[in-house]
Amino acid sequence: MNQKTLIIVIVAVVAVIIVVGLWLAGAAGSGPLAGTICDNCEMGPTPPIQLRTFLTFSATQIVGCEDGLQGRWIQFSGTLKDINNNLLPNQGVLIYDSSGSNVVTSFTTDQNGAFSGQKAVNQCCPITYYAVFGGDAQYQGSRSTTASVPASNYCNQ
């Protein structure tokens, strides 16, 4: 075999390898790796896109610890909106303390997307709270910024 024939054979083998590789990869829309597992597959409905949400939140002491008492009253309030600035009514919001593992209280937003309420807490020292909306099929969950309540007069730190 002369050198010219050898080059032609090598080029032909490389061309066959390329064609087979493209067929296996599905480049021609057919072949075992073309991307279809079955011909009659039904794709389910497209899942809805969840809208992003935002929580505003505040926590304010309304009754401080007094001598002999081990707790105080805190006012929690905030609003829940989506990315389009729509207020979100009838949504559950959880209030956590700074540990992140203790749910202090929960609220349901009103027709204006607002929540508000008071809670007695057994804590006279400084503490931080935040609100969480868990999300649902239509809305993504969100977490507020933190709100700190300073120490009451009888904090035993």
LOSE-629778 format. One record per atom (N, C-alpha, C, O): y, z, x. Coordinates in steps of 0.05 Angstrom, whole numbers, plus 5000, padded with zeros to 4 digits. Example, Ala and Ser with C-alpha at 12.3 -4.5 7.8 and 13.67 -1.06 7.14 Angstrom:
<<4886; 5156; 5264>> <<4910; 5156; 5246>> <<4934; 5156; 5264>> <<4934; 5169; 5285>> <<4955; 5142; 5257>> <<4979; 5143; 5273>> <<5001; 5157; 5258>> <<5023; 5161; 5268>> 
END
This chain:
<<4977; 5000; 5017>> <<5000; 5000; 5000>> <<5024; 5000; 5018>> <<5027; 5017; 5036>> <<5042; 4981; 5013>> <<5066; 4979; 5029>> <<5087; 4998; 5018>> <<5084; 5010; 4997>> <<5108; 5000; 5033>> <<5130; 5019; 5027>> <<5144; 5012; 5000>> <<5151; 5030; 4985>> <<5148; 4987; 4995>> <<5161; 4978; 4970>> <<5144; 4985; 4946>> <<5155; 4995; 4926>> <<5118; 4981; 4947>> <<5100; 4988; 4925>> <<5100; 5018; 4921>> <<5099; 5028; 4898>> <<5099; 5034; 4942>> <<5099; 5063; 4941>> <<5125; 5073; 4926>> <<5123; 5091; 4910>> <<5148; 5062; 4933>> <<5173; 5070; 4920>> <<5172; 5063; 4890>> <<5180; 5079; 4873>> <<5161; 5040; 4882>> <<5159; 5032; 4854>> <<5141; 5052; 4839>> <<5147; 5060; 4817>> <<5118; 5059; 4852>> <<5100; 5078; 4839>> <<5113; 5105; 4835>> <<5110; 5117; 4814>> <<5128; 5115; 4855>> <<5141; 5141; 4853>> <<5162; 5140; 4831>> <<5164; 5159; 4815>> <<5178; 5119; 4829>> <<5199; 5116; 4809>> <<5186; 5116; 4781>> <<5196; 5128; 4762>> <<5163; 5101; 4778>> <<5149; 5100; 4752>> <<5139; 5127; 4744>> <<5141; 5135; 4721>> <<5127; 5142; 4763>> <<5117; 5169; 4757>> <<5139; 5187; 4749>> <<5136; 5202; 4729>> <<5162; 5187; 4763>> <<5185; 5203; 4756>> <<5195; 5196; 4728>> <<5202; 5214; 4712>> <<5196; 5171; 4722>> <<5206; 5162; 4695>> <<5187; 5172; 4673>> <<5197; 5181; 4652>> <<5161; 5171; 4678>> <<5142; 5181; 4658>> <<5145; 5211; 4654>> <<5145; 5221; 4632>> <<5149; 5225; 4676>> <<5153; 5254; 4675>> <<5178; 5261; 4659>> <<5178; 5279; 4642>> <<5200; 5246; 4663>> <<5225; 5251; 4648>> <<5221; 5246; 4619>> <<5230; 5262; 4602>> <<5208; 5223; 4612>> <<5204; 5216; 4584>> <<5187; 5237; 4570>> <<5193; 5246; 4548>> <<5165; 5246; 4583>> <<5148; 5266; 4571>> <<5163; 5293; 4568>> <<5160; 5306; 4548>> <<5178; 5300; 4588>> <<5194; 5325; 4587>> <<5214; 5324; 4564>> <<5217; 5344; 4550>> <<5228; 5302; 4560>> <<5247; 5300; 4538>> <<5233; 5301; 4511>> <<5243; 5313; 4493>> <<5209; 5288; 4509>> <<5194; 5289; 4484>> <<5186; 5318; 4478>> <<5188; 5327; 4455>> <<5175; 5332; 4498>> <<5167; 5360; 4494>> <<5191; 5377; 4486>> <<5187; 5396; 4471>> <<5214; 5372; 4497>> <<5237; 5388; 4491>> <<5250; 5381; 4465>> <<5268; 5395; 4455>> <<5241; 5360; 4452>> <<5251; 5352; 4426>> <<5277; 5336; 4426>> <<5291; 5335; 4406>> <<5283; 5324; 4449>> <<5308; 5309; 4451>> <<5309; 5285; 4432>> <<5330; 5277; 4424>> <<5286; 5275; 4425>> <<5285; 5251; 4408>> <<5282; 5260; 4378>> <<5279; 5243; 4361>> <<5283; 5286; 4373>> <<5280; 5295; 4346>> <<5251; 5297; 4337>> <<5246; 5302; 4314>> <<5233; 5294; 4356>> <<5204; 5297; 4349>> <<5191; 5311; 4373>> <<5204; 5317; 4393>> <<5166; 5316; 4371>> <<5152; 5329; 4392>> <<5147; 5358; 4386>> <<5159; 5369; 4367>> <<5130; 5371; 4401>> <<5122; 5398; 4394>> <<5145; 5419; 4397>> <<5143; 5440; 4385>> <<5165; 5413; 4412>> <<5187; 5432; 4416>> <<5213; 5422; 4403>> <<5234; 5429; 4412>> <<5211; 5406; 4382>> <<5234; 5395; 4370>> <<5251; 5415; 4354>> <<5273; 5409; 4346>> <<5240; 5439; 4351>> <<5256; 5460; 4338>> <<5248; 5465; 4309>> <<5259; 5484; 4297>> <<5231; 5450; 4297>> <<5222; 5455; 4270>> <<5194; 5467; 4271>> <<5176; 5456; 4284>> <<5190; 5488; 4256>> <<5164; 5501; 4255>> <<5149; 5489; 4231>> <<5124; 5486; 4233>> <<5163; 5483; 4210>> <<5150; 5471; 4187>> <<5169; 5451; 4174>> <<5193; 5453; 4178>> <<5158; 5432; 4160>> <<5175; 5411; 4147>> <<5187; 5420; 4121>> <<5209; 5410; 4114>> <<5175; 5438; 4107>> <<5184; 5446; 4081>> <<5196; 5475; 4081>> <<5196; 5488; 4060>> <<5206; 5484; 4103>> <<5217; 5511; 4104>> <<5243; 5512; 4089>> <<5259; 5493; 4090>> <<5247; 5534; 4075>> <<5272; 5538; 4061>> <<5288; 5559; 4076>> <<5277; 5581; 4083>> <<5312; 5553; 4082>> <<5330; 5573; 4095>> <<5341; 5590; 4072>> <<5352; 5578; 4053>> <<5340; 5615; 4073>> <<5351; 5632; 4053>> <<5381; 5629; 4051>> <<5393; 5614; 4066>> <<5393; 5643; 4032>> <<5422; 5641; 4029>> <<5436; 5652; 4054>> <<5425; 5670; 4067>> <<5458; 5640; 4060>> <<5474; 5650; 4083>> <<5484; 5678; 4078>> <<5496; 5682; 4057>> <<5479; 5697; 4096>> <<5488; 5724; 4090>> <<5519; 5724; 4089>> <<5532; 5709; 4104>> <<5530; 5742; 4072>> <<5559; 5743; 4071>> <<5571; 5754; 4097>> <<5559; 5769; 4111>> <<5595; 5745; 4102>> <<5609; 5755; 4126>> <<5623; 5781; 4118>> <<5638; 5781; 4099>> <<5617; 5802; 4133>> <<5630; 5828; 4127>> <<5659; 5828; 4137>> <<5664; 5819; 4159>> <<5677; 5838; 4120>> <<5705; 5840; 4127>> <<5709; 5866; 4143>> <<5697; 5886; 4138>> <<5726; 5864; 4163>> <<5733; 5887; 4180>> <<5750; 5907; 4163>> <<5765; 5898; 4146>> <<5746; 5933; 4169>> <<5761; 5953; 4154>> <<5776; 5971; 4173>> <<5770; 5973; 4197>> <<5796; 5985; 4162>> <<5813; 6003; 4178>> <<5818; 6028; 4162>> <<5824; 6027; 4138>> <<5816; 6051; 4175>> <<5821; 6077; 4162>> <<5845; 6090; 4175>> <<5848; 6092; 4199>> <<5864; 6099; 4158>> <<5885; 6117; 4167>> <<5875; 6145; 4160>> <<5860; 6149; 4141>> <<5884; 6165; 4175>> <<5874; 6192; 4171>> <<5893; 6213; 4181>> <<5905; 6210; 4202>> <<5895; 6235; 4167>> <<5910; 6258; 4176>> <<5895; 6284; 4168>> <<5882; 6284; 4147>> <<5899; 6305; 4184>> <<5889; 6331; 4178>> <<5911; 6351; 4184>> <<5921; 6352; 4206>> <<5917; 6368; 4164>> <<5940; 6387; 4167>> <<5931; 6414; 4157>> <<5919; 6416; 4136>> <<5938; 6435; 4172>> <<5933; 6462; 4162>> <<5952; 6469; 4140>> <<5976; 6465; 4142>> <<5941; 6479; 4117>> <<5959; 6487; 4095>> <<5959; 6517; 4091>> <<5978; 6528; 4081>> <<5937; 6530; 4099>> <<5936; 6560; 4099>> <<5923; 6568; 4125>> <<5900; 6560; 4131>> <<5937; 6584; 4142>> <<5926; 6592; 4167>> <<5908; 6616; 4165>> <<5906; 6629; 4145>> <<5895; 6621; 4188>> <<5878; 6645; 4189>> <<5897; 6669; 4189>> <<5918; 6670; 4201>> <<5888; 6689; 4174>> <<5904; 6714; 4173>> <<5887; 6736; 4185>> <<5863; 6733; 4188>> <<5899; 6758; 4191>> <<5885; 6781; 4203>> <<5861; 6789; 4185>> <<5865; 6794; 4161>> <<5838; 6789; 4197>> <<5814; 6796; 4182>> <<5800; 6772; 4169>> <<5777; 6775; 4161>> <<5812; 6749; 4168>> <<5799; 6725; 4156>> <<5788; 6708; 4179>> <<5800; 6706; 4200>> <<5766; 6695; 4174>> <<5754; 6678; 4194>> <<5756; 6648; 4188>> <<5740; 6632; 4199>> <<5775; 6640; 4172>> <<5778; 6612; 4166>> <<5805; 6605; 4157>> <<5823; 6622; 4155>> <<5809; 6580; 4151>> <<5835; 6570; 4141>> <<5830; 6545; 4124>> <<5808; 6535; 4123>> <<5851; 6536; 4110>> <<5849; 6513; 4093>> <<5862; 6489; 4107>> <<5884; 6491; 4117>> <<5848; 6466; 4106>> <<5858; 6442; 4118>> <<5861; 6421; 4096>> <<5843; 6418; 4079>> <<5883; 6406; 4097>> <<5887; 6383; 4079>> <<5880; 6358; 4094>> <<5891; 6352; 4115>> <<5861; 6342; 4083>> <<5852; 6317; 4094>> <<5863; 6295; 4076>> <<5862; 6297; 4052>> <<5872; 6273; 4088>> <<5881; 6250; 4072>> <<5880; 6224; 4089>> <<5880; 6225; 4113>> <<5879; 6202; 4075>> <<5879; 6176; 4088>> <<5876; 6153; 4069>> <<5875; 6157; 4045>> <<5875; 6129; 4080>> <<5871; 6105; 4064>> <<5850; 6087; 4078>> <<5847; 6088; 4102>> <<5838; 6070; 4062>> <<5819; 6051; 4072>> <<5828; 6023; 4063>> <<5832; 6018; 4039>> <<5831; 6005; 4083>> <<5839; 5977; 4077>> <<5821; 5958; 4092>> <<5808; 5965; 4111>> <<5820; 5933; 4082>> <<5806; 5913; 4097>> <<5825; 5897; 4114>> <<5849; 5903; 4115>> <<5815; 5878; 4129>> <<5831; 5863; 4148>> <<5853; 5847; 4135>> <<5873; 5840; 4148>> <<5850; 5842; 4109>> <<5870; 5827; 4094>> <<5890; 5846; 4081>> <<5906; 5838; 4064>> <<5890; 5871; 4088>> <<5908; 5892; 4078>> <<5903; 5899; 4049>> <<5920; 5911; 4036>> <<5879; 5893; 4039>> <<5871; 5900; 4012>> <<5861; 5929; 4012>> <<5845; 5936; 4029>> <<5871; 5945; 3993>> <<5862; 5973; 3990>> <<5834; 5973; 3979>> <<5828; 5956; 3961>> <<5816; 5990; 3988>> <<5788; 5990; 3980>> <<5782; 6014; 3963>> <<5779; 6036; 3973>> <<5780; 6011; 3936>> <<5774; 6034; 3919>> <<5744; 6039; 3918>> <<5727; 6023; 3925>> <<5737; 6064; 3909>> <<5710; 6072; 3904>> <<5691; 6070; 3928>> <<5668; 6062; 3926>> <<5702; 6077; 3952>> <<5686; 6076; 3976>> <<5683; 6104; 3988>> <<5702; 6120; 3987>> <<5660; 6110; 3998>> <<5655; 6137; 4009>> <<5666; 6139; 4038>> <<5662; 6121; 4054>> <<5679; 6162; 4043>> <<5689; 6168; 4070>> <<5679; 6195; 4078>> <<5682; 6214; 4062>> <<5669; 6198; 4102>> <<5659; 6223; 4113>> <<5679; 6234; 4133>> <<5690; 6218; 4149>> <<5684; 6260; 4133>> <<5701; 6273; 4153>> <<5683; 6288; 4172>> <<5667; 6305; 4163>> <<5687; 6283; 4198>> <<5671; 6297; 4219>> <<5690; 6314; 4235>> <<5713; 6309; 4238>> <<5678; 6336; 4247>> <<5693; 6351; 4266>> <<5689; 6338; 4294>> <<5674; 6319; 4297>> <<5703; 6349; 4314>> <<5703; 6337; 4340>> <<5675; 6335; 4353>> <<5671; 6319; 4371>> <<5656; 6351; 4344>> <<5629; 6349; 4356>> <<5616; 6323; 4348>> <<5598; 6313; 4363>> <<5624; 6311; 4326>> <<5612; 6286; 4317>> <<5586; 6289; 4302>> <<5576; 6269; 4292>> <<5575; 6313; 4302>> <<5550; 6317; 4288>> <<5552; 6333; 4262>> <<5533; 6334; 4247>> <<5576; 6344; 4257>> <<5580; 6360; 4233>> <<5597; 6346; 4213>> <<5621; 6341; 4218>> <<5586; 6339; 4190>> <<5602; 6328; 4168>> <<5616; 6352; 4155>> <<5603; 6370; 4144>> <<5642; 6352; 4156>> <<5658; 6374; 4145>> <<5660; 6371; 4114>> <<5657; 6391; 4100>> <<5666; 6347; 4105>> <<5669; 6342; 4077>> <<5667; 6312; 4072>> <<5667; 6296; 4092>> <<5667; 6303; 4048>> <<5667; 6275; 4041>> <<5685; 6270; 4018>> <<5691; 6287; 4001>> <<5695; 6245; 4016>> <<5713; 6237; 3995>> <<5705; 6209; 3985>> <<5691; 6194; 3999>> <<5714; 6202; 3961>> <<5712; 6175; 3951>> <<5740; 6165; 3947>> <<5757; 6178; 3935>> <<5746; 6141; 3957>> <<5773; 6130; 3954>> <<5780; 6125; 3925>> <<5762; 6117; 3909>> <<5805; 6129; 3918>> <<5814; 6124; 3890>> <<5821; 6094; 3887>> <<5815; 6078; 3904>> <<5833; 6087; 3864>> <<5839; 6059; 3858>> <<5859; 6047; 3878>> <<5861; 6023; 3879>> <<5873; 6064; 3893>> <<5892; 6055; 3913>> <<5880; 6056; 3941>> <<5895; 6053; 3961>> <<5854; 6059; 3944>> <<5841; 6061; 3970>> <<5847; 6086; 3985>> <<5842; 6088; 4009>> <<5858; 6106; 3971>> <<5866; 6131; 3984>> <<5846; 6153; 3979>> <<5832; 6153; 3959>> <<5845; 6173; 3997>> <<5829; 6197; 3993>> <<5846; 6221; 4002>> <<5863; 6218; 4019>> <<5841; 6243; 3989>> <<5856; 6267; 3995>> <<5842; 6291; 3984>> <<5830; 6290; 3962>> <<5843; 6313; 3999>> <<5831; 6338; 3989>> <<5833; 6360; 4009>> <<5840; 6355; 4032>> <<5827; 6384; 4000>> <<5829; 6408; 4017>> <<5801; 6419; 4022>> <<5783; 6415; 4006>> <<5798; 6432; 4044>> <<5773; 6444; 4051>> <<5777; 6469; 4067>> <<5794; 6470; 4086>> <<5763; 6491; 4060>> <<5764; 6515; 4076>> <<5745; 6511; 4100>> <<5722; 6503; 4096>> <<5754; 6517; 4124>> <<5738; 6515; 4148>> <<5737; 6541; 4162>> <<5757; 6556; 4163>> <<5715; 6547; 4174>> <<5711; 6572; 4189>> <<5719; 6568; 4218>> <<5702; 6571; 4236>> <<5744; 6562; 4222>> <<5753; 6556; 4249>> <<5782; 6561; 4251>> <<5798; 6548; 4237>> <<5790; 6580; 4268>> <<5818; 6587; 4271>> <<5830; 6574; 4297>> <<5854; 6573; 4300>> <<5813; 6566; 4315>> <<5821; 6554; 4340>> <<5827; 6524; 4336>> <<5820; 6513; 4315>> <<5839; 6511; 4356>> <<5845; 6483; 4353>> <<5820; 6467; 4348>> <<5798; 6472; 4359>> <<5822; 6447; 4331>> <<5799; 6430; 4325>> <<5809; 6402; 4318>> <<5831; 6398; 4308>> <<5792; 6383; 4324>> <<5798; 6355; 4319>> <<5779; 6343; 4298>> <<5755; 6350; 4298>> <<5789; 6326; 4281>> <<5774; 6314; 4260>> <<5777; 6283; 4261>> <<5797; 6273; 4273>> <<5759; 6269; 4249>> <<5762; 6240; 4245>> <<5747; 6232; 4220>> <<5729; 6246; 4211>> <<5754; 6209; 4209>> <<5742; 6199; 4184>> <<5725; 6174; 4191>> <<5731; 6159; 4209>> <<5703; 6171; 4176>> <<5685; 6148; 4180>> <<5678; 6135; 4153>> <<5671; 6149; 4134>> <<5682; 6109; 4152>> <<5672; 6093; 4130>> <<5647; 6078; 4140>> <<5649; 6064; 4159>> <<5624; 6082; 4127>> <<5599; 6071; 4136>> <<5595; 6041; 4132>> <<5577; 6030; 4144>> <<5612; 6029; 4115>> <<5609; 6001; 4110>> <<5588; 5995; 4088>> <<5574; 6013; 4079>> <<5587; 5971; 4080>> <<5568; 5962; 4060>> <<5563; 5932; 4064>> <<5570; 5921; 4084>> <<5551; 5919; 4044>> <<5545; 5890; 4047>> <<5570; 5873; 4050>> <<5569; 5852; 4063>> <<5592; 5882; 4039>> <<5617; 5866; 4040>> <<5636; 5874; 4062>> <<5651; 5858; 4072>> <<5635; 5900; 4070>> <<5654; 5910; 4090>> <<5641; 5923; 4114>> <<5621; 5937; 4111>> <<5652; 5918; 4137>> <<5643; 5931; 4162>> <<5651; 5961; 4161>> <<5672; 5967; 4149>> <<5636; 5978; 4174>> <<5644; 6005; 4176>> <<5667; 6008; 4195>> <<5673; 5990; 4211>> <<5681; 6031; 4194>> <<5703; 6036; 4212>> <<5706; 6066; 4216>> <<5696; 6082; 4201>> <<5720; 6073; 4238>> <<5726; 6100; 4245>> <<5756; 6103; 4249>> <<5768; 6086; 4262>> <<5767; 6125; 4239>> <<5796; 6129; 4243>> <<5802; 6140; 4271>> <<5783; 6146; 4286>> <<5827; 6142; 4277>> <<5835; 6157; 4301>> <<5831; 6186; 4295>> <<5827; 6193; 4272>> <<5832; 6203; 4315>> <<5829; 6232; 4311>> <<5855; 6245; 4302>> <<5876; 6235; 4307>> <<5851; 6267; 4288>> <<5874; 6283; 4279>> <<5868; 6312; 4288>> <<5848; 6323; 4280>> <<5886; 6324; 4303>> <<5882; 6351; 4314>> <<5897; 6371; 4297>> <<5920; 6367; 4290>> <<5884; 6393; 4292>> <<5897; 6416; 4279>> <<5900; 6438; 4300>> <<5880; 6446; 4311>> <<5924; 6447; 4305>> <<5928; 6467; 4326>> <<5916; 6494; 4319>> <<5908; 6499; 4296>> <<5916; 6511; 4339>> <<5905; 6538; 4334>> <<5922; 6554; 4314>> <<5946; 6551; 4313>> <<5908; 6570; 4298>> <<5921; 6588; 4280>> <<5928; 6614; 4296>> <<5919; 6616; 4319>> <<5943; 6632; 4284>> <<5952; 6656; 4298>> <<5929; 6673; 4308>> <<5932; 6688; 4328>> <<5906; 6672; 4296>> <<5884; 6690; 4302>> <<5861; 6676; 4316>> <<5837; 6683; 4312>> <<5866; 6656; 4332>> <<5846; 6642; 4348>> <<5836; 6661; 4370>> <<5853; 6673; 4384>> <<5810; 6665; 4372>> <<5799; 6684; 4392>> <<5788; 6668; 4416>> <<5764; 6671; 4422>> <<5804; 6653; 4429>> <<5794; 6638; 4453>> <<5798; 6654; 4477>> <<5791; 6645; 4499>> 
END
